[in-house]
Amino acid sequence: MQTCPILLTTLNARYMHTAFGLRYLYANLAELQAQTRLQEFTIQELPLNIAEQLLANQPQIICFSVYIWNISEISQVIQLIKQIAPEVMIILGGPEVSHPPDIPAIADHADYIITGPGEQSIKTLCQALLSGQRPAKRLIEGIPIPLDQLTLPYDFYTDEDIRNRLIYVEASRGCPFKCEFCLSSLDKTATAFPLDSFLEAMDKLLKRGVKNFKFIDRTFNLKVSTSVRILEFFLERMSDDLYLHFEVIPDNLPDKLKVVLQRFPANSLQFEIGVQTFDPDIQSLISRKQNNAKTKENIQWLRHHTGAHLHTDLIFGLPGDTLANFADSFDQLVALNPQEIQLGILKRLRGAPLNRHNESYAMRFNPEAPYNILTTQAITFSAMQRVNRFARFWDMIANSGRFANTLPLILADSPFDRFMQLSDALYQLAASSWKISLKRQFELIYLVLTDHFKLDSNTVEQQLTTDYHRNNLKGSPTFQPQDKFIKTQRIGTANKRQQLHQNH
């Protein structure tokens, strides 16, 4: 491998993800690009192997982009590198290290840390280090660059990226809202990229074969005239396999935007809609401005008048939250019938204003990433664990779309309470909420609906069988009484070698 003085690297959560921020850094390195290589890994890879591949470049500088989802694995990689090649200079950047003094322990192993935007600061720092100068300050505050002066990163998506990975794009940066659980609340406002150059870049991506665009704008529909122009740009180039993902403000859907949304074919749009909570007291406490009535009206309109896929979000564990008011928000959202409800457990983000409530609401977080909430003044650890399992089973059963015919039997007229009962019973039967085969999911749900909910077995079997065949599963599902199922499971715990001995 050819030597390379500067490496830009990170660990993505999955192979299909791309490190959008690193491409911005690379795009704006100017003359340093020739001495720089971008290398991406995933958190599933062994830290020792990652260290080996990085050091094979014989780098002088390695720059890591650090997030809540990769801090643990990156910490291991950096400690290995400092043992093997202590002369290699380590630079950290990203949200996880951008809010001193609240920074992780791995910062002690880094030579330099850049907080905030890094496009200009990383270039200046690397130039100094390569020329033999060592800045005295380890902590370097990132210098924002006006968006019209940034070099856009889209040319640095490779052909492999386009074939196999998500393509992230952004038409604006920042957010004018102050929701305290989100780091975007630290932004002063939202700022748009120059629209003509942005659309020109999108046209180039389309011509290169990109079919799936994931917009990371926090507030895509903030300025409706810009949103409409972007949507019309894609409508003019619409194809059967073009798919656009946007994060939208739920209570801002004026008629001008509705008109253009109705022109999109079914299943070509996905909207991520952060509801988070319908509780007005919690909304006020965390500085979230949301018109709940308008939010509901807009979700219903989108569901009934467009073919967009609606991915809605709720957060459990916010200050002032209880199981009862979370259940109320959940039931209200279920009634709106979005295709997906993502149930997030609150996480402690470094630098987020929400941390000001930690003591007054006795909010206790996991000390290890992803820093999920464990208990609060009103939520016990046991209740938190139940909701964690609820969220996992909801994703498996409801969000997956695999049980569309059976789900109404489960939810009936009390969605949260009924699904919590299902979740508790499934966990008791399976002793896990992970790695349950699809066939076994059908068997377990049958048992709970007939044994726990006392539903008519023929009705349950009919709906489950319909869903079974919708999933294109081979053969027919096996439904059996609970006592027989438990006996089967007990016998099945023996491994294959033990079973051979039992049979002779």
N, C-alpha and C positions, 0 to 999 in steps of 0.2 A: 504493500500500500504506500502511495506517495505521501511524504510528510506534509503536514498542514499546521501552521502556527496557531490558528484560532479555530476552535470548535464551538458551534452553537448546538446545544442539545437539550433534550427533555425526555421524560417518560410519559407517554400517552396512556390513557386508561385502556384503550383498545387499539388494535392495529388500524381499524377503519378511521380513527381520528387523525387529524393533522394538527401540527403545532403552528397555528396561524400567527401567533406573536413572534415566533422565531423567524418566520418569513418576512415580517416587517423589519426586524433587526437586520437581516441579511440584505434586504432591498435597499436599506439606507446606509450601508457600510461604504459605499462609493469605492474608492481605490483599494480598500481592504478586502473587498470581495474575493480577489484573486488569491488571498492567503487564508480564506475561510471556508469551512465545510459545515454543512448542516446535517446532523445525524439524529434520527429519532428512534426511540425504543418504546417498549411497553412495560407496564408495571408487572407483567407476568414473567418477564425475563429475569434470569439470575443476575444479581448485582455483580458477581465476579466476572461473568461473561461480558457484561456491559463495560466494566472497567477495562477489560482486555481489549475490546474493540475500540474504545476511545483512545487508549494509550498506544495502540498500533499506529495511530497517525503521528506519533511523536510530537504532540502539541506543546506549545508554550502556555497557552491560555485555554481553559475550558469554561464556557458560560452555560450555566444551568438555569432553566426557567422552572420556577418552583410554585406548585399549587397545592391545595388541600388534599388532592387525590394522589399526589406522587411524593409528598414530603418524606414519608418513611423510607421509600425505596431509594430516593435520591440521596438521603442521608447515608445509607449504607454504601452507595457507590462512591460518594465523596470521601468517606473515611478510608475505603480501600485505596483510592487513588493517592491520598495523602500518606499512606503507609508505603505504597509501591514507588511512587514518584513525587516526593514532597516538593520538588522544585517546580512542578506544574502549578500555575496560578489559577485559582478557582474564583470565578465571579458568579454571584447569585443575583437573580432578579425574579420578578413575578409577585403576585398578590400575597403569597405566604411570607415574604420577607420585606414587604414594603411599608410596614407600620411599626417602626421602632417606638418605644422599647419592647413592644410585644412581638418578638421574633423568635423562631424556634432555635433549639440548641445547636443545630447544624451550622448556624451563622458563625459560631466560634471556630469552625474548621475552614471557613472561607477567607480568601485574601481580601476580597472587596464585595460589597453589596450595593446594588443600585436600586433605589426605591422609586416607584412610580414609572412614568414612561421612559423607555430606554433607548429609543432610536438614535438620539444624538449622543447621549452620555456613554453608551457602550463603545461607540466609535472613538470618542475622545480618549476614553480610558485605555482601550486597546492600542491606540497609536502611542500613548505615553509608555505603556508597558513594553511594547516591542522596541522602543528606542532606548530602553534601559532606565527610564524614569519610573520611580515608585511613588505615587501620590501618598502623602502622609495620612490623609483621611481614608479610613476603610469604608465608611458609610457615605455614599454619594447620592445626592438627591437628583432624581431624573429631571431633565429639562424638557418641558412640553414643546412640541413643534407645531405651528399652525398646520391644520390638516391640508391646506392647499400647497404646503411646502414639502409634504411627505411623498416619498416615492412609493407608489402602490406595490403590493407584494404579489399580485396575481400571476405574473409571468414566472414566478418561482414555484408554482405547482407543477410537479413533474407529470409526465404521461402516466406513470404508475399511480400517482395520486388520483388522477382523473379517472383511471380505470377502476380503482379499488377503494378509494377513501372519500370521506365527506369533504366537500369543498365549502369552507367558511368564507363569507363575504360580509362587509359592513358598509352601509351607506352613511352612517353617523356614529359618533362616539358620545358617551356620557348619558346622563339622565337628569331631568330637572326635578324629579321627585325625591323625597327624603325618607323613604321606608327604611327604618333603622336596621333591619336584618340583612340589608344588601349593601355591599361596598360601593355600589353606584350612588348611594346616598351622599357620598363624599364629593361627588362631582358638583360643580357649580351650575352647569346646564348641559344640554345636549347640543352638539355641534355637527353639522353635516359636511361630508366631503363634497367637493365640487361635483355637481351632478353629471355634467357632460363627460368628464374624464372617467368617472365611476362607470357610467353606462357603456362607455367605449371599452373599458376593461371587461365588463360583463359580456359584451358582444364577442370579444376575443375568446373568452372561456367557452361560450356556446359553440363557437366555430371549432374549438379544440375537442368538443364532445362532452362537455359537462352537462349533465341532465338533472342534477340534484344540487340546489343552492340553499345553503343554510345561513340565513341572515342572523348575525349575532347582535344587531341593534337592540338596545334595551327597550326602545319605544319607537317601533317602526312607524306607527300611525300617529305620531305626535304632530308632525306637520303634514296635513292631509294632501296638499297640492304635490308635495314631493312623493308621497306614497303612491298617489294616483299615477304620476308619471312613470315611476318604476314598474308598477303593475301593468300599465299599458305597454311599456317596452317589452315585457315578457309575453303579453298577450299577442303582440304582433309577431312573435317568434315561437308561438305555442306549438308543441308537438305532443304526441300521445304519452311520451315518457318524461316530460318535463315536470319537475316537482320543486316547489318553493316552500321554505319554512320561514315563518316570521314570528317574532315575539311582539304581541300587541297589548296596548292599554285597553282593559276590558270595558271601560265606560266611555270610550271615544270612538263612535262609529257613525259619523255624519252621512247624510244621504249621498253626497258626492262619492264617498268611498263605497257605499253599498252598491251603487250602480255598477261600478267596475268589477266588484267582487262577484256579482251575479253572472258575469260574462265568462268566468273561468270554468273549464270542464270539471266534472266531479273527480275527486281524488288527485287534484293537481296542486292543492294548497294545504298546508298545515299551519295552524295558529297555536302558538303556545300562549296560554292565557293565565297569568298569575292572579288567581283570586286570593289565595293565602288564608283568608278568614272573612266571614260575613259578620263577625262580632264588632259592632261599632265602638265599643269601649276599648277593645284591643287595638283596633285601627287607630284610634285617637292616641293611645299610649305609645304606639310605635311610629307615630307621625305618618301614617299611611292615609292618603286622601283617595277615597274610592266611593263613588256613588253606587251603592249596592243595588238599588232598583234599576238603574241604567245598565249596570253590569249584567244583571239577569235578563233584562230585555234584549241586550245585544247578543248574549250567548244563544238565547232562544231564536233570535232572528237568523243568526249564522247557521244554526242547526237546521232550520226549516226552509231557508231561502238560498243556501249555497251548498256546494258539494265539498266544502272544506272539512278537513279532519281537525277536530278540536281537542287539543291536549291541555287540560286544565290542571292547575296546581293548588294544593292546600298544604299548609305547614302546621304540624303539631308541636306544641311545646313553647309557643310564644309567651311572653310575660302576661300573666292574667288568664292564660288558657286553662281549661278544665276538660275532663273527658266529656262532660255534658255539653259544653258549648262547641267543642270540636265536632261532636256528633251532630249538633244542630246545623253547623256549616256544611258538613258532609251531606246530610239529608237534603238541604236546600240545593246543593250542587247536583246531586243525583237526579233531582226532579227536573233539572234543565237538560238532562240526557246528552252530555258531551260524550264523544267516543272514548276518551280516556280521562281518568282522574288520578294524577300523580300525587301520592300522599308522602310528603317529605317530612322527615324528622329534623327539627331545628338543629343547626350546627353553629358552633361558635367560630365566626370568621374574625381573624385578627384585624383590628382597626374598625370593625363595624360599630356604629353608635349604639346598637342594641346592648352592648356589653355594660352600659351604664345601669342596666336593670338587674344585673347578675346577683347582687347582694340583697336588694330590697325584695326580690321574688325568689330568693334562695335557689337560683338556677345553677345546677352543678353539671359540668360537662365532662365527657371522656377526656382525660389528659393526652390521649394519643389520637392522631388523625383517624377519622375525619372530625373529631371533636364534637360528636353527637351529644345531645342533651340526655342526661341520665335521670335526673329528678328535678322537680321544682317545688315551690311552696304548696302547690295544689295537686301535683301529680307524683305518685309514688313510682319507684323503680319498677315494681311489678306491673303497674298500669302502663308505663312506658314500653316495657317489653311486649305487653299484649298488643299495643298499637303498632309496634315494629313488625310483629307477625301478621297483624291485620293488613298492613301495607304490602307485605310480601305476598300474602295470599290474594289480595285484591289485584295486584299486578299479574299474578299467575292465572287468575280465573276471569276477572272482569276486563282488565286492560288488554289482555291477550286476544280477546274476541272469540276465544275457543268455545265459550259456554253461553253464547248469545241466547239460546232458547231456554236454557236452564236458569240463567241469572234471575229472571223475574220470579221464579219459584223461591229462590233463595231470599231475595230482598223483600218481597211482598209489600206491605205498607209501612215497614219500619226498617229502612235499609241499613243504618249503622248498627242498630241493636241486633238485627238478624245476621248480618255478616260477621259481627263480632262473635256471636254464638257459633257460627260456622267455623271461624278461625280457631277459636278455642278447642272445638271438637276435633278439627283436622290435626291440630298440633298434638292433642292427646293420643290420637290414633297413630300418627306418623312419627311422633317424637322429633319432628324437624319441619322447617318451612322451606327447605332447600333440597334440590336434587331428588324431586319426586317425579317419576316418569309420568308422561301424559296419560298412559293407560291406567296407572294407579290413581291418578287424580280423579278419573271418572269413577273408579271403584269406591274411593274414599267419600266423594261427594254423595254418591248414592247412599252409602251407609248413614251419613249425617242427616240427609234429608228424610230418610225413612225411619231411622231409629230415634234421632234427637228431635226433629221437627214433626215427626209422626205424619208425614205427607203420604198420600196414596202411592203405593209402590209402582202401580201401572203407569200413573201420570209421570212420576219421576223417571222411570225407565224409558218412557216414550221420548221425553225431552232430551235426556242424556244420549239416547241412541241417535237422535237427529243430529245433535252436536258432534257425536263421535264420527258419524259419516261425513259431516261437513269438514272435519279435519283430515279427511282422506286416510284414516287409519285402517289398517288391514284387519280383516276378520270382524268379529262382533264383540262388543263389550261384555265383560263377565260381572254380573251383579249377584251378590249373595248376602245372606243375613250376617249380622255382626259376629255372632258366636262362631260361625264357620270361618269367617274372614280371619278372626284372631287366631284360630287354630292353625289355619294355613300359614299365617305370618310366623307363628311360633316355630312350625316345622321348617319354614324357609330360612330361619336364621342360621341353620347349619351350613357350613361351606360345602362345596361339591365333594371333597374327599370324605368329609364326615358322613354325607348322605350315602356315599357308596358303601361305607361300613354298615350304616343303618339298614341298607337294603339286602344285606347278606347275613 
